[in-house]
Amino acid sequence: MVRDCFKIIGYYICEIQNTPEWLHGMKKQILSVSGCLAEQHPKWECFMGGWHKRESQVYQKRLGINDQSYREFLEAVNQLFVLKRIDVDCRFLQLSDAQYFYKKISPTIPCYIVSVSTTPVYFKILERELKNSHSHGLMNGEIDNSSWIGNDILGWDIGGFHSFLCNSLQNDLPTIKWNNLGLIENDFCEVARFSDQIEGKGEPVWWIPCKIGRWT
């Protein structure tokens, strides 16, 4: 995989979770930037509103922090959103911001900082998609030099990514291979062919082949 061919869309703090029971044939755990399949942090309710008091208390307990620290946590997330450095899908525009919150979240929640990147042609497609959605319409755009941990096929819809797994489109791809995080092991060129094969199927999105990288 040639590093300078991939441009970063953004960074996520993704929780490593048990694979949903309806996803047959995959290993026990999954990591995804799609809110349909797994959790990303800080949870979107922290900056988009919509918390019920009980739900907020549960999240505070998961983070293992006191009331004052939790208020500061929420204020910091809200400030990032106002500055357009975190987007509606919990996607950070800057690695340093993701690293700051990772240090607060990772002690109690199993997670990775990951980047999502793709080749310039697909990057331009996503730029158009985001500008016509509820997103800030911004992507990082830097060259990706992360440690590759797998590939994915994603489609942007209004305010976040769908995964091709949402509609079980992996069933149309008999040569697909999985790793232990529920990501695609096949090389990027093959994943790009997969995305062409499923175009027009499932969610009404443009299916984009993506590289998923890990950061510390």
C-alpha atoms as one frame of an Amber mdcrd trajectory, in Angstrom:
protein
   0.000   0.000   0.000   1.560   3.296  -1.110   1.209   5.804   1.706   1.239
   9.018  -0.322  -1.844   7.884  -2.277  -4.149   8.240   0.730  -5.661  11.433
   2.124  -7.072  11.520   5.648 -10.788  12.144   6.037 -10.550  12.398   9.824
  -9.871  10.622  13.102 -12.179   8.659  15.395 -11.940   7.178  18.866 -13.596
   3.825  18.207 -14.720   1.450  20.929 -13.829  -2.204  20.394 -17.080  -4.091
  20.889 -18.631  -7.515  20.553 -19.726  -8.242  16.992 -23.524  -7.965  16.587
 -25.159 -11.397  16.481 -26.725 -10.729  13.068 -23.265 -10.383  11.461 -22.605
 -14.045  10.814 -19.230 -15.450   9.838 -17.124 -12.734  11.467 -14.829 -12.894
  14.470 -15.883 -11.958  17.996 -14.967  -8.263  18.018 -15.590  -5.305  15.752
 -14.312  -1.763  15.362 -16.214   0.622  13.112 -16.538   4.356  12.411 -20.211
   3.726  11.583 -22.574   4.470  14.435 -24.868   1.788  13.034 -22.439  -0.925
  14.125 -20.398   0.341  17.067 -19.687   3.307  19.354 -17.438   6.296  18.711
 -16.309   8.681  21.463 -16.973  11.227  22.815 -20.574  10.210  22.221 -22.402
  12.610  19.902 -24.883  13.549  22.631 -22.008  15.348  24.402 -22.047  18.129
  21.809 -25.274  17.676  19.820 -27.653  17.593  22.796 -30.239  14.890  23.337
 -28.980  13.602  26.675 -31.494  12.288  29.145 -30.184  12.762  32.670 -29.953
   9.028  33.292 -28.046   8.420  30.040 -25.593  11.189  30.870 -25.015   9.708
  34.322 -24.371   6.284  32.801 -21.780   7.769  30.428 -20.091   9.644  33.254
 -19.884   6.394  35.199 -18.341   4.618  32.193 -15.688   7.332  32.015 -15.030
   6.947  35.730 -14.759  10.681  36.466 -16.269  12.972  39.087 -18.896  15.654
  38.498 -16.442  18.510  38.031 -14.252  16.540  35.622 -17.328  15.480  33.657
 -18.525  19.078  33.310 -15.068  20.047  32.042 -15.119  17.108  29.642 -18.466
  18.195  28.168 -17.384  21.828  27.925 -14.192  20.830  26.091 -16.131  18.711
  23.582 -18.661  21.492  22.996 -15.870  23.990  22.400 -14.323  21.705  19.768
 -17.667  21.485  17.998 -18.060  25.282  17.971 -14.546  25.561  16.517 -15.452
  22.951  13.856 -12.705  20.575  15.000 -15.105  17.732  15.740 -17.979  16.919
  13.398 -21.481  15.538  13.850 -20.281  11.926  13.473 -17.685  12.211  16.300
 -14.927  12.672  13.705 -11.947  14.755  14.809 -10.259  16.974  12.247  -6.960
  17.090  14.157  -5.019  14.161  15.593  -3.968  16.151  18.667  -7.623  16.610
  19.681  -8.290  12.888  19.321  -5.206  12.131  21.407  -6.335  14.542  24.147
  -9.724  12.839  24.526  -8.281   9.351  24.068  -6.263   9.865  27.257  -9.487
  10.604  29.127 -11.557   7.816  27.576  -9.160   4.875  27.158  -8.558   4.115
  30.858 -12.113   2.765  31.213 -13.334   2.110  27.636 -11.462  -0.263  25.260
 -10.775   1.849  22.180  -8.336   2.882  19.450  -7.642   6.172  17.739  -8.132
   5.428  14.054  -7.909   7.462  10.894 -10.062   6.958   7.828  -8.388   7.755
   4.515  -8.902   7.123   0.834  -7.379   7.918  -2.537  -7.737  11.424  -4.048
 -10.532  10.482  -6.483 -12.743   9.129  -3.697 -11.678  11.968  -1.386 -13.154
  14.488  -3.847 -16.399  12.512  -3.991 -16.670  12.670  -0.194 -15.942  16.395
  -0.171 -19.028  16.922  -2.318 -21.088  14.557  -0.159 -20.177  16.311   3.105
 -20.875  19.798   1.763 -24.444  18.730   0.967 -25.099  17.197   4.380 -25.514
  18.157   8.043 -21.732  17.996   8.474 -19.384  20.964   8.879 -18.240  19.921
   5.391 -14.594  19.628   6.445 -12.006  16.858   6.142  -8.385  16.716   7.267
  -6.800  16.198   3.831  -3.279  15.353   5.029  -1.275  12.417   3.692  -1.901
   9.269   5.749   1.180   7.693   7.356  -0.668   5.642   9.969  -0.188   1.980
  10.794  -2.669   0.104   8.594  -5.041  -2.152  10.542  -7.548  -2.987   7.804
  -9.846  -1.604   5.128 -13.534  -0.766   5.049 -16.283   0.275   2.644 -18.218
   3.319   3.840 -20.919   5.608   2.509 -21.751   9.085   3.814 -25.412   9.735
   4.581 -26.597  13.083   6.008 -24.574  13.114   9.229 -22.347  10.045   9.340
 -21.020   6.926   7.696 -22.962   3.805   6.905 -20.932   0.626   6.587 -21.594
  -1.792   3.752 -22.243  -4.270   6.570 -25.410  -2.373   7.519 -27.234  -4.128
   4.658 -25.198  -7.356   4.792 -23.602  -6.523   1.428 -20.628  -8.692   2.392
 -22.821 -11.577   1.221 -22.329 -10.296  -2.333 -18.531 -10.501  -1.950 -17.521
 -14.168  -1.652 -13.735 -13.480  -1.665 -13.808 -10.991   1.209 -11.496 -11.704
   4.179 -11.825 -10.429   7.753  -9.348  -9.628  10.492  -9.942  -9.797  14.246
 -11.400  -6.249  14.349 -14.082  -6.866  11.748 -12.104  -4.953   9.116 -11.318
  -6.144   5.598  -7.961  -7.891   5.115  -8.005  -7.790   1.290  -5.692  -5.189
  -0.259  -7.038  -1.771  -1.181  -7.253  -2.399  -4.932  -9.489  -5.397  -4.312
 -11.583  -3.422  -1.827 -12.061  -0.735  -4.497 -13.375  -3.462  -6.817 -15.694
  -4.619  -4.043 -17.092  -1.094  -3.715 -17.834  -1.057  -7.461 -19.625  -4.400
  -7.168 -22.008  -3.164  -4.484 -22.596   0.341  -5.905 -26.332   1.057  -6.029
 -27.124  -1.598  -3.425 -28.197  -1.132   0.177 -28.231   2.406   1.552 -28.612
   5.239  -1.012 -24.953   6.283  -0.719 -21.788   6.264  -2.799 -19.750   3.323
  -1.481 -16.163   4.459  -0.788 -13.186   2.111  -0.220 -11.247   3.305   2.819
  -8.017   2.552   4.627  -8.284   2.346   8.417  -5.110   3.237  10.315  -4.232
   3.204  13.991  -2.590   6.074  15.898  -1.235   6.389  19.427
